[in-house]
Amino acid sequence: MTLRVPTVREAELSPAAPLLEPDEPAPCEVIEDSAGSPFLITCDHAGKRLPRALGDLGLTPADRERHIAWDLGAAGVARALARELGAFAALQTYSRLVIDCNRPLGVPSSIATLSEETVIPGNQALSPEAAARRAQAVFEPYHARIREELARRARVGQKTVLIAMHSFTPSFKGVARPWHVGMLYNRDARVAHALLALLRQDPELVVGDNEPYSVSDLSDYGVVEYGERLGNAYVEVEIRQDLLSTEQGQAHWAKLFAELLPRACAAL
């Protein structure tokens, strides 16, 4: 197999050169809180853009549309849910293949060299300086904006319930996934268990309890940092991507969670 190479070599950048040009989008799209809502929505894998300096990372256009690059449909749900709730939302603009904003810096999955069964040519043998450049350009501004919102809430005494929005593929390595939606959590299961009980009242829905993924300190960043370590209630939501292939599907799930989240959190 012949690997394609990025159209622009990252190694050609000087150590001091910024990864993003001034005319490229900011790494964080923000929807401001408009209703004093307790809900703070994040979408770590909202976007699929690649900085021009990274070329195409050696991937085909088809690969850059796959789940390895972003969470299809999750951004649409996050935006619609924020509008429904009048809530703050932060959506990450760039592909998880640049740097994964839901992984601690420095772990192997932070900048994936292999995703599912696909080699990522442009991520092979990155220097520490190149990895730091990506973190400085994408990871740090995105998380700084979330921390800024949390600090504002602390100043005014506004409660926070963190909703981390994601999506998953209908099958993984040839194995079908039966769940329509999954509620993920680590140590704090309050919101997840309340939502599980509400969602399972619909006999048509197959709802995963820490499925198709589970949360841990090494596999997740946002809910660990901004949920558990700060004592904020949270849930990580995973919705199957074939249910989010249209705007109507995204709007349906946003309306459903806009109805259920206040009910699930009423006792908190």
C-alpha positions in Angstrom: 0.0 0.0 0.0 1.3 3.4 -0.9 0.6 6.1 1.7 -0.3 9.6 0.5 1.6 12.5 2.1 0.2 15.8 3.2 0.2 18.5 0.6 2.1 20.7 2.9 4.7 19.2 5.2 4.2 20.1 8.8 8.0 19.6 9.3 8.5 22.6 7.1 7.0 24.9 9.7 9.5 26.7 11.9 9.1 26.0 15.6 7.8 29.5 16.2 5.3 29.5 13.3 1.7 29.4 14.3 -0.3 26.5 13.0 -3.4 28.6 12.0 -3.2 31.5 9.6 -5.1 34.7 10.6 -7.8 34.0 8.0 -8.5 30.5 9.2 -11.5 29.9 11.5 -11.1 30.0 15.3 -10.9 26.7 17.0 -14.0 27.3 19.1 -17.5 28.2 17.9 -19.5 29.6 20.8 -23.2 30.0 21.4 -23.7 32.2 24.4 -25.9 31.5 27.3 -29.1 33.5 26.8 -31.4 32.2 29.5 -29.2 31.7 32.6 -29.4 28.0 31.8 -27.6 25.5 34.0 -26.7 23.5 30.9 -23.2 23.9 29.4 -22.9 21.9 26.1 -19.7 20.9 24.6 -19.0 19.2 21.2 -15.4 18.2 21.1 -15.6 16.6 17.7 -17.9 19.0 15.9 -15.7 19.9 13.0 -13.6 18.2 10.3 -11.5 21.1 9.1 -7.7 20.7 8.7 -5.4 23.7 9.0 -3.8 24.6 5.7 -0.4 24.0 7.1 -1.2 20.3 7.6 -2.5 19.7 4.0 -4.7 16.7 4.0 -2.7 14.6 6.5 -2.2 12.1 3.7 -5.8 11.1 3.7 -8.3 10.8 0.9 -11.4 13.1 0.9 -13.6 10.0 1.7 -11.5 9.3 4.8 -11.8 12.9 6.0 -15.6 12.5 5.9 -15.5 9.5 8.2 -16.0 9.1 11.9 -12.2 9.0 12.3 -12.2 12.7 11.5 -15.3 14.0 13.3 -18.6 13.1 15.0 -21.1 13.3 12.2 -24.3 15.1 13.2 -23.2 15.9 16.7 -22.7 19.6 16.0 -26.2 20.0 14.6 -27.7 18.5 17.7 -25.5 20.6 20.0 -26.5 23.9 18.2 -30.2 23.0 18.2 -30.1 21.9 21.8 -28.4 25.1 22.9 -31.1 27.1 21.1 -33.9 25.0 22.7 -32.5 25.5 26.2 -31.0 29.0 25.8 -27.8 27.4 26.9 -24.1 28.0 26.4 -22.3 25.7 23.8 -18.7 25.3 22.7 -18.1 23.5 19.5 -14.6 22.5 18.3 -14.0 23.5 14.7 -11.0 21.3 13.7 -10.8 17.6 13.0 -10.0 15.3 15.9 -7.1 14.1 13.7 -5.4 17.4 14.2 -5.6 16.9 18.0 -8.4 15.3 20.0 -9.9 17.8 22.4 -11.5 15.0 24.4 -8.2 13.3 25.3 -5.6 14.4 27.8 -2.5 15.9 26.2 0.3 13.5 25.7 -1.7 10.2 25.7 -1.2 8.1 22.5 -4.8 8.9 21.3 -4.3 12.7 21.6 -2.9 12.8 18.1 -3.8 9.5 16.5 -1.4 7.7 14.3 -3.9 4.9 13.6 -7.7 5.5 13.9 -9.9 2.4 13.7 -7.9 0.6 10.9 -6.7 3.7 9.1 -3.1 4.9 9.2 -2.9 8.7 9.5 0.3 9.5 7.5 0.5 13.1 8.6 0.5 12.2 12.2 3.5 9.8 12.1 6.6 10.5 14.1 5.6 14.0 15.1 8.2 16.0 17.1 7.3 17.3 20.5 7.4 20.8 19.0 4.9 19.8 16.3 2.6 18.2 18.9 2.9 21.3 21.1 2.0 23.6 18.2 -1.2 21.7 17.6 -2.1 21.9 21.3 -1.4 25.6 21.4 -3.4 26.3 18.2 -6.5 24.1 18.8 -6.7 22.3 22.2 -5.8 25.2 24.5 -8.0 27.9 23.0 -11.0 25.6 22.9 -10.7 24.6 26.5 -9.7 28.1 27.6 -13.1 29.3 26.4 -14.9 26.5 28.3 -13.0 27.4 31.5 -13.8 31.1 30.9 -17.5 30.3 30.9 -17.2 28.1 34.0 -15.4 31.0 35.8 -18.1 33.4 34.8 -20.7 31.1 36.2 -18.8 30.7 39.4 -18.7 34.5 39.8 -22.4 34.9 39.4 -23.4 31.8 41.2 -24.9 30.0 38.2 -25.2 26.3 38.5 -23.6 24.0 35.8 -24.7 20.7 34.3 -22.3 19.6 31.6 -23.6 17.9 28.5 -20.9 16.5 26.3 -22.4 15.7 22.8 -21.0 13.0 20.6 -22.1 10.5 17.9 -21.1 7.0 17.0 -21.1 4.8 14.0 -23.9 2.2 13.3 -21.2 -0.5 13.1 -17.6 -0.9 14.2 -15.2 -3.2 12.4 -18.1 -5.1 10.9 -20.1 -5.5 14.2 -23.5 -3.8 14.2 -24.3 -1.6 17.2 -28.0 -1.9 18.3 -28.1 1.2 20.5 -29.9 4.3 19.3 -28.3 6.4 22.0 -25.9 5.9 24.9 -25.5 7.6 28.3 -21.8 7.6 29.3 -20.4 8.4 32.7 -17.4 7.6 35.0 -17.8 8.0 38.8 -20.8 10.3 38.8 -23.9 8.6 37.3 -26.6 11.0 38.5 -27.6 12.6 35.2 -26.9 9.5 33.1 -29.0 7.2 35.2 -31.9 9.7 35.4 -31.8 10.0 31.6 -31.6 6.3 31.1 -34.8 5.8 33.1 -36.6 8.5 31.1 -35.4 7.3 27.7 -36.2 3.7 28.5 -39.8 4.6 28.9 -40.0 4.6 25.1 -40.1 0.9 24.1 -38.8 1.8 20.6 -35.5 3.0 21.9 -32.4 0.9 22.6 -30.5 2.9 25.2 -26.9 2.1 26.1 -25.7 2.3 29.7 -22.0 3.2 29.1 -22.4 1.8 25.6 -21.0 1.8 23.0 -18.2 3.4 25.0 -17.4 4.1 28.6 -15.7 7.0 30.2 -12.3 6.9 32.0 -9.7 9.4 33.1 -7.5 8.4 30.1 -10.1 8.0 27.4 -12.0 11.3 28.1 -11.1 14.9 29.1 -14.0 17.3 29.3 -16.3 15.4 31.6 -13.4 14.5 33.8 -12.0 18.0 34.1 -15.2 20.1 34.1 -17.6 17.5 35.6 -16.0 15.2 38.1 -13.0 17.3 39.2 -15.1 20.5 39.7 -18.1 18.6 41.2 -20.5 19.5 38.4 -23.1 17.0 37.3 -22.6 15.8 33.8 -23.5 13.3 31.1 -21.7 12.3 27.9 -24.3 11.7 25.2 -23.6 9.4 22.2 -26.2 9.2 19.4 -26.0 6.8 16.5 -25.0 8.6 13.3 -27.5 7.2 10.9 -30.2 8.9 13.1 -28.4 12.2 12.6 -27.9 12.2 8.8 -30.5 14.9 8.2 -31.3 18.2 9.9 -34.7 16.8 10.8 -33.0 13.9 12.7 -30.7 16.3 14.5 -33.6 18.6 15.4 -35.6 15.6 16.7 -32.9 14.5 19.1 -32.3 18.1 20.2 -35.9 18.5 21.1 -36.0 15.2 22.9 -33.1 16.1 25.1 -34.4 19.6 25.6 -37.5 18.0 27.1 -35.7 15.3 29.1 -32.7 17.1 30.5 -34.6 19.5 32.8 -36.7 16.6 34.1 -33.5 14.5 34.7 -31.8 17.3 36.6 -34.8 18.5 38.6 -33.7 16.6 41.8 -30.0 17.8 41.6 
